Each structure stands twice: as structure tokens, then as C-alpha cells.
Amino acid sequence: MNLSELNRIACAMVAKGKGILAADESSGTIKKRFDSIKLDSTEEHRRTYREMLFTAPGAAEAVSGVILYDETIRQKTKDGTPFPAYLLKQGIIPGIKVDLGAKPLAAFPGETITEGLDGLRERLIEYRGLGARFAKWRAVIDIGAGIPTAFAISANAHALARYAALCQENDIVPIVEPEVLMDGGHSLERCAQVTEEVLASVFDALFAHRVALEGMVLKPNMVISGKKAPERAAPEAVAEATVRVLKRHVPAAVPGIAFLSGGQSPQEATLHLSLMNRLGPLPWALSFSYGRALQDTALKAWGGVAANFGVGQQEFARRAHLNGLATTGRYGPEMESRAA
């Protein structure tokens, strides 16, 4: 393990003014996105859509890295350049999703465990050969009646730590993603409590597995009210609660935290990130690793129509730029109309 190189890449992934594009949707997820614009999910349509994002003029100024899917890391631009090579040429670090999805946790109704550890070492070696310099593994924790259980939290933390150790063994920076879902009707306080339990368990497991914290990036949820909560907490309360929880559980050795958007609207996710970055000084960089919150408006602007390719690119670059400003606390909602 080359720790200085892992640390260099991890720091570049969370560089001020930049964040990570999560373009690692599984075949099922990208089909749902394409269904929303009435477009067939063919390999060529998926390739064209990803190329639209990756080649958007000006986007590289606010995008530090891209998480690819197994299909995407093997695809090329229309002029024949492999996507990882194209991204590297733009100064964007290619990464890869390596988990095989959350499956029901046997004997624990309503809870899941992420699979994909079998054969992971060999897959990491192949992905590194294809150009990946970081990887991502997502654990999913739901909040509901009687869940999450301590066992489900522990099992997912253990899997995240095993994945992270294998990544570092192969000189790949692990993005450690424990996501507490915002799907329910829970309060901000309940989300904070569960997020604390999850982060405490994850960092215990990382320490036990001898994962070098300097060579990883954390991708957590924000501490936020559930989508079905009768009263949702204000943006300032979300920012303050999230930073408070992170300060309690994330060691300063971690170079940066790249939040997931988790179903927030693009504007909501950007505002929350900006407000957090005004609460400094903080021991780690606070950045973004958004999928839907970076892509949704671009997907709609493109609509699968060749003539709208450039419009989709402009919309993606605009969203990336606004989130880049949020990493320095300089984004405000008034910029939405001004940038449109």
C-alpha cells in the first residue's frame, strides 16, 4: 500500500471548489431514469448520456472525480477514447462502484446487507488496470419501527471495512458510504441518533481492519428529517446537526467528506452543503458526491434528443458549478435563477 499516493488522490477528490459525480447507476436504476424521459435504456443511449456529462464544457472546473459503473468503465467516447482515459486527460479522477447491491439480511425483516466481497480482490485488480483510482461501496440503513438493529449496523460496518482494506491493499482509495435513508417519517433528532450509531460502528470496524484513514473518503448521509415527516427541519438546522454529528465521530485524519444527496432536490442538497461550509473551521473538507442532484436537470434538458445534447451539457455544468461554490460556502438560493 502506497499511503502517500492514496492520500494525494483522496485529497484531490475533495479539493475545494470541486466534488464527485456519481454516474454509477445500475442497469435497473438508469432504466428508471430513462423511463422518466420516455427513452429506451439501450447500451448506446447509456453511452451517449454518460458522454454528454463527461464531456460537458467547463464541468471539469467543478468535478474532481466520477464514479463509473462496470459497463461504463469499459465504454468509449464517440471518437474511440476509453472513458477513464478521457476523464484523466481532463484532470478528473476515474472511480468505480464495486458493491453488488443491498440484499435482504436473513432473519432481520426490513434490513439489508450489501453483497460483493467474494472475488472483490480480483475485480479491484482488473478495475485498476482499466484506470480506476478510487472505488465505492454503499451500505444502506433504513429507519423504521424497531430498526435499525445493532446487528444490521455492525454487519454493514464490517463489510464496509473489509472492502476498504481490500481497496487500499490494491492502491485504490475507498469511498466508504454508510447511507441512513431519508425515506421515512422520522425526525431530524432520530436521524442524528441513528447516524451517530452508524458512524461509531463504521469507524470502529475501519480501525479494527487497519484501514488508513488518510487514504479514504467518507460518503455519508446528511442529518435530515425523513421525507414523510410532518414537519421537516429548516436548512440551517440540517447543517448544524450534520456538522455536530460528524465532529463527534469522524477523525480529523480523514481528508474529506463527500455527501450523498439521498433523494434531496438539487437545490436542497446544494444549499445544505453551502450552509455547512459556513460553519468552519472544520477538520476535513466538506464536498459532494451527488448522482440525481447533479444529473436530474441535465437529463430532463437533454430528453434523449440529439439536438439537445449541448443544452444538457450546459445544465450539468451549471449544476456542478453551483455545487462547487457550495464547497466554499458561497452558494445562495438566489443563484438558481441567475444561473438559469
Secondary structure, DSSP 8 states (H G I E B T S, - for coil): --HHHHHHHHHHHT-TT-EEEE----HHHHHHHHHTTT----HHHHHHHHHHHHT-TTGGGTEEEEEE-HHHHT-B-TTS-BHHHHHHHTT-EEEEE----EEE-TTSTT-EEE---TTHHHHHHHHHHTT--EEEEEEEE--BTTBS-HHHHHHHHHHHHHHHHHHHHTT-EEEEEEEE---SS--HHHHHHHHHHHHHHHHHHHHHTT--GGG-EE--------TT-SS---HHHHHHHHHHHHHHHS-TTS-EEEE--TT--HHHHHHHHHHHHTS---SSEEEEEESHHHHHHHHHHHTT-GGGHHHHHHHHHHHHHHHHHHTTT---TTHHHHH-
